[in-house]
Amino acid sequence: MMETEKNKYLFDEYIHGDDPEKRARAENWRVAIGLQAVDRLTVSDYLIQLARRNIEGELSIDEVRELIDVHYKKKK
């Protein structure tokens, strides 16, 4: 399955779930990841893991942003 095809179903379990807050966060993440795909960019598994934690309410979007910043600063 191509990356863009795979992203089409990313977070489906939340988008079709009963929790409206999780649904909204999942839809936002899917759009953001889809916009990356438009530019032929792929997101890391790490980002998808953080997105899931955000959707679940375990991490705020600010915490996700901070974790991503720290992660990529370490890679330099």
Residue frames relative to the residue before (quaternion, step in Angstrom):
aa qw qx qy qz dx dy dz
M 1.0000 0.0000 0.0000 0.0000 0.00 0.00 0.00
M 0.4534 -0.6879 0.4981 0.2703 3.57 -0.89 0.95
E 0.6631 -0.5324 0.3561 0.3873 3.56 -1.21 0.59
T 0.6798 0.4803 -0.3080 0.4607 3.61 0.86 -0.88
E 0.6274 0.5252 -0.3329 0.4688 3.58 1.08 -0.69
K 0.6385 0.5258 -0.3135 0.4665 3.56 1.03 -0.84
N 0.6588 0.5206 -0.3063 0.4485 3.61 0.96 -0.87
K 0.5476 0.6367 -0.3816 0.3863 3.55 1.18 -0.57
Y 0.7688 0.3301 -0.1619 0.5233 3.58 1.10 -0.72
L 0.3864 0.7404 -0.4678 0.2893 3.56 1.31 0.06
F 0.8501 0.1099 -0.1352 0.4969 3.55 -0.92 1.02
D 0.2447 0.7996 -0.5120 0.1967 3.61 1.18 0.45
E 0.6287 0.5611 -0.3480 0.4109 3.58 0.98 -0.81
Y 0.6804 0.4475 -0.2830 0.5066 3.59 1.17 -0.55
I 0.6533 0.5346 -0.3145 0.4342 3.56 0.95 -0.88
H 0.7446 0.3526 -0.2055 0.5282 3.58 1.09 -0.68
G 0.4951 0.6712 -0.4154 0.3630 3.57 1.28 0.17
D 0.6493 -0.5648 0.3804 0.3388 3.53 -1.36 0.06
D 0.6407 0.5505 -0.3232 0.4267 3.59 1.18 -0.50
P 0.3587 -0.7744 0.4771 0.2096 3.63 -0.40 1.17
E 0.6324 0.5240 -0.3457 0.4539 3.62 1.05 -0.63
K 0.6532 0.4893 -0.3091 0.4882 3.58 0.95 -0.83
R 0.6215 0.5466 -0.3353 0.4501 3.57 1.01 -0.82
A 0.6753 0.4951 -0.2974 0.4587 3.59 0.86 -0.95
R 0.6646 0.4885 -0.3130 0.4708 3.60 0.90 -0.87
A 0.6462 0.5193 -0.3193 0.4592 3.60 0.98 -0.82
E 0.6478 0.5075 -0.3186 0.4704 3.58 0.96 -0.82
N 0.6406 0.5210 -0.3263 0.4601 3.60 0.97 -0.80
W 0.6621 0.4917 -0.3068 0.4752 3.58 0.94 -0.87
R 0.6478 0.5189 -0.3350 0.4459 3.58 0.91 -0.83
V 0.6399 0.5115 -0.3238 0.4734 3.59 0.98 -0.80
A 0.6620 0.5119 -0.3115 0.4502 3.60 0.86 -0.94
I 0.6780 0.4720 -0.2872 0.4848 3.57 0.92 -0.89
G 0.6294 0.5359 -0.3232 0.4607 3.58 1.06 -0.71
L 0.6318 0.5218 -0.3317 0.4675 3.58 1.04 -0.71
Q 0.6063 0.5250 -0.3499 0.4841 3.58 1.10 -0.61
A 0.6571 0.5263 -0.3055 0.4448 3.58 0.95 -0.89
V 0.5772 0.5846 -0.3743 0.4301 3.60 1.09 -0.65
D 0.7235 0.3901 -0.2202 0.5252 3.56 1.09 -0.75
R 0.4875 -0.6930 0.3902 0.3603 3.55 1.35 0.33
L 0.4448 0.6386 -0.4823 0.4020 3.53 1.05 0.85
T 0.2159 -0.7581 0.5979 0.1453 3.55 -1.10 0.65
V 0.3770 -0.7090 0.5474 0.2356 3.54 -1.12 0.61
S 0.5473 -0.6337 0.4460 0.3162 3.53 -1.19 0.58
D 0.6145 -0.5187 0.4400 0.3997 3.52 -1.30 0.34
Y 0.5826 0.5852 -0.3617 0.4328 3.57 1.14 -0.68
L 0.6627 0.4943 -0.3086 0.4704 3.59 0.89 -0.90
I 0.6491 0.5121 -0.3256 0.4587 3.59 0.94 -0.82
Q 0.6244 0.5266 -0.3356 0.4693 3.60 1.04 -0.74
L 0.6661 0.4878 -0.3007 0.4775 3.58 0.95 -0.89
A 0.6165 0.5454 -0.3413 0.4539 3.58 1.02 -0.78
R 0.6494 0.5100 -0.3167 0.4668 3.59 0.93 -0.87
R 0.6516 0.5059 -0.3178 0.4674 3.58 0.97 -0.82
N 0.6334 0.5117 -0.3224 0.4828 3.59 1.10 -0.70
I 0.6431 0.5229 -0.3209 0.4582 3.58 0.91 -0.89
E 0.6776 0.4927 -0.2791 0.4692 3.58 0.99 -0.86
G 0.5013 -0.6637 0.4192 0.3639 3.59 1.24 -0.32
E 0.4440 0.7064 -0.4356 0.3378 3.55 1.32 0.13
L 0.7813 0.1515 -0.0670 0.6018 3.59 1.13 -0.74
S 0.4018 -0.6639 0.5656 0.2791 3.56 -1.13 0.65
I 0.6458 -0.5059 0.3835 0.4242 3.57 -1.23 0.26
D 0.6201 0.5351 -0.3436 0.4594 3.60 1.08 -0.64
E 0.6430 0.5044 -0.3198 0.4794 3.58 1.04 -0.74
V 0.6159 0.5296 -0.3413 0.4730 3.59 1.03 -0.74
R 0.6504 0.5226 -0.3119 0.4546 3.58 0.89 -0.95
E 0.6651 0.5035 -0.2988 0.4635 3.59 0.92 -0.91
L 0.6610 0.5053 -0.3068 0.4622 3.59 0.91 -0.88
I 0.6388 0.5086 -0.3242 0.4776 3.59 1.02 -0.75
D 0.6396 0.5266 -0.3236 0.4570 3.59 0.92 -0.88
V 0.6737 0.4876 -0.2907 0.4731 3.58 0.86 -0.97
H 0.6370 0.5491 -0.3232 0.4339 3.58 0.92 -0.91
Y 0.7490 0.4031 -0.2329 0.4714 3.58 0.79 -0.96
K 0.5707 0.5524 -0.3902 0.4656 3.61 1.17 -0.37
K 0.6344 0.5278 -0.3193 0.4658 3.58 1.08 -0.72
K 0.6636 0.5297 -0.3002 0.4346 3.59 1.08 -0.71
K 0.5885 0.5994 -0.3685 0.3983 3.61 1.19 -0.41
